[in-house]
Amino acid sequence: MSVIYNFSPRRGRRWLSAWALLALIFGTGLGLSACGGGGDTDTTAADSGSGEVVVALTDAEGDFATYTVDVVSLTLTKANGVVVETLPLNTRVDFAQYTEMTEFLTAATIPSGIYVKGSLVLDYSNADIWVENAAGDAVQVDTLVDTDGTPLTTLAVSVRLEGRNQLPIAPGIPAHLTLDFDLKASNTVSFDAQGVPSATVEPFLLAEVEAEHNKTHRLRGPLKQVDVAASKFQVYMRPFRHRIAEHQRHFGVLNVFTDNETVYEIDGINYQGEAGLAALELTQQFTGVIVIGDIHRQPRRFRATQVYAGSSVPGGDLDVVKGSVMARSGNTLTVRGATLQRTDGSAIFNDAVTVQLADSTTVSKQLSMEPAASSDISIGQRVAVFGTLTNTDIDALELDAANGHVRMELSSVHGSRAAALVDAQFPFVVNVTSINGRNADLYDFTGSGTDAVNDADPASYEINTGVLDVSAIVTGTPVAVRGHVTAFGRAPADFDAWTVVDLSAISSP
């Protein structure tokens, strides 16, 4: 169901969230098992003197097109000085991709006690960082230094957990720790006279126990088992870009609960409710799964709203490009801000990839059971395109999706409410500044309307708000809208909203 959200005034923060709960509570709630090896072996808390900490990473939107570094250590320190490492493997993370959700990272058994510090070690040796220039184009940052001007290798950042932000792990005392990794505060980017960027990095971390606002969560890994009768399934945690395969060391096991509202895409086919869980049960163990959902507290559990499995998960038999459609000519899409994931598990960021569609390309729409076709994909739509890379030249990457699949994912529009024409069919109009984090002026809306006169105009972008109550949002109010772009050649409206966010109460970082 679509709703209007009013965000708390903590804009611009980068969130790294950790759930520290007892094994007993997880056994009856989230159902987490601590880190173990590959295959079907799980480890759990050995006795009542231990509990489990579940760590999740996230970020918030900013000016970085990609910010990919290696997280090599994540530790918690007890009041008596004992340091506990919670990360079983080095993990490559693109923080810029986690602007609207949190990724489950690891579940680790840790001793009971009071924890007074959290620490991260980031390795910049193979960092892949791109930032937008004044024209809105993404350019790579090759020069990365610390505050002394020394080229970066590894950086450690920590935060004290003091006073009410101490983290207790003890029987009967569940705790929720939020570590705030702020990319904007941690990075100073400058451009020289030739427009070449450099960045000075001073990692900045904050902490809050029992945070009031949690983001949507994402879980990734191979399927362990399905229990249709209990409306749940289990996933071995293999976060971010770790290879999904049998006998790979996993980061823990998580129970996922489902209901009649849960939507599924399995091997490109859509399901909902019990039919989807039944279809998931028919897949093989260790099938790749991605789950998007929410933490529910009464009772405490992770509930899925979206489930993707099989060939619908990147890392299978097809290459995958994820980004925003900047222009369309016939069956040719220009996708920018693109992350390309190859079938061999490698991933690269490139600011432009050409995608070739065909009538045979299958299409689905995130959070929707409605049928879709390749002709529906329009300008500004965020997409995940499964296909075959036919041109590997880094300056002319091209993906053929003729025998592939496109998933139209939720897109984000930012701007301010503008005045609408009298008796307009769609009176909620936005003066758009950015779409999916990219300058609105970069998009070529040619062909998006029923005719040239009706092509989308970012200065007067018409939103179909459906049953959403937007009466309290006055002209000039800054807003964020999430949903899907109207099908190509069918505007107006230009955009179908799932949520509308009033940003007027949100302060600058």
VENKANOR-V485525 format. One record per backbone hydrogen bond with DSSP energy under -0.5 kcal/mol. CO is the residue of the C=O (numbers start at 0). NH is the residue of the N-H. If there is no record, write none. Layout:
BEGIN
{{CO;NH} {CO;NH}}
END
This chain:
BEGIN
{{2;499} {4;6} {4;501} {7;9} {9;12} {12;14} {13;180} {14;57} {15;178} {16;55} {17;19} {17;176} {18;20} {18;53} {19;174} {20;51} {21;25} {22;26} {23;27} {24;28} {25;30} {29;254} {32;252} {33;42} {35;249} {36;249} {37;40} {39;41} {42;33} {46;49} {48;111} {50;109} {51;20} {52;54} {52;107} {53;18} {54;104} {54;105} {55;16} {56;102} {62;64} {62;131} {65;129} {66;68} {66;94} {67;127} {68;70} {68;92} {69;71} {69;122} {70;90} {72;120} {73;85} {74;118} {75;83} {76;115} {76;116} {77;80} {81;77} {82;84} {83;75} {85;87} {90;70} {90;92} {91;240} {92;68} {92;94} {93;96} {94;97} {96;98} {97;58} {98;60} {99;215} {100;58} {101;103} {101;217} {102;56} {105;54} {106;34} {107;52} {109;50} {112;114} {112;168} {113;78} {114;166} {115;160} {116;76} {117;158} {118;74} {119;156} {120;71} {120;72} {121;123} {121;154} {122;69} {123;126} {127;67} {128;140} {129;64} {129;65} {130;138} {132;135} {136;132} {138;130} {139;141} {141;143} {142;198} {143;151} {144;200} {145;148} {149;145} {152;123} {152;124} {154;121} {156;119} {158;117} {159;161} {161;164} {162;165} {165;167} {166;114} {167;169} {168;112} {169;172} {172;169} {174;19} {175;209} {176;17} {176;178} {177;179} {177;207} {178;15} {178;180} {179;181} {179;205} {180;182} {181;185} {182;186} {183;186} {185;201} {186;188} {187;199} {189;197} {191;194} {194;196} {195;191} {196;141} {196;142} {197;189} {198;144} {198;200} {199;187} {199;201} {203;181} {205;179} {207;177} {211;213} {215;101} {216;292} {217;103} {218;290} {219;237} {220;288} {221;235} {222;285} {224;233} {226;231} {227;230} {230;257} {231;226} {232;255} {233;223} {233;224} {234;253} {235;237} {236;250} {238;241} {242;244} {244;247} {249;35} {250;106} {251;236} {252;32} {253;234} {255;232} {256;303} {258;261} {261;272} {262;306} {263;270} {264;266} {264;308} {265;268} {268;265} {270;263} {271;274} {272;275} {272;276} {273;277} {274;278} {275;279} {276;280} {277;281} {279;282} {283;286} {286;222} {287;309} {288;220} {289;307} {290;218} {291;304} {291;305} {292;216} {293;295} {293;302} {295;300} {296;299} {298;297} {298;300} {300;295} {300;302} {301;256} {302;293} {304;262} {305;291} {306;264} {307;289} {308;266} {308;311} {309;312} {317;314} {318;386} {319;340} {320;384} {321;338} {322;382} {323;325} {323;335} {324;379} {325;443} {326;333} {328;331} {330;332} {330;356} {331;328} {332;334} {332;354} {333;325} {333;326} {333;335} {334;352} {335;323} {337;339} {337;349} {338;321} {338;340} {339;341} {339;347} {340;319} {341;344} {345;341} {347;339} {349;337} {350;336} {352;334} {353;398} {354;332} {354;356} {355;400} {357;360} {361;405} {362;371} {363;407} {364;367} {371;362} {372;375} {373;376} {377;380} {380;324} {381;408} {382;322} {383;385} {383;406} {384;320} {384;386} {385;404} {386;318} {387;389} {387;399} {390;397} {392;395} {396;353} {397;389} {397;390} {398;355} {398;400} {399;387} {400;403} {403;361} {404;385} {405;363} {405;407} {406;383} {406;408} {407;365} {408;381} {410;482} {411;435} {412;480} {413;432} {413;433} {414;478} {415;430} {416;475} {417;428} {420;423} {426;428} {427;462} {428;417} {429;431} {429;460} {430;415} {432;439} {433;413} {434;437} {437;434} {438;441} {439;442} {442;444} {444;447} {447;489} {447;490} {450;453} {451;454} {456;459} {457;431} {457;460} {459;461} {460;429} {461;493} {461;494} {462;427} {462;464} {463;496} {464;467} {467;469} {469;472} {471;473} {473;476} {476;416} {477;502} {478;414} {479;500} {480;412} {481;497} {481;498} {482;410} {483;495} {486;489} {490;449} {493;485} {494;463} {494;496} {495;483} {497;2} {498;481} {499;4} {499;501} {500;479} {500;502} {502;505} {504;506}}
END
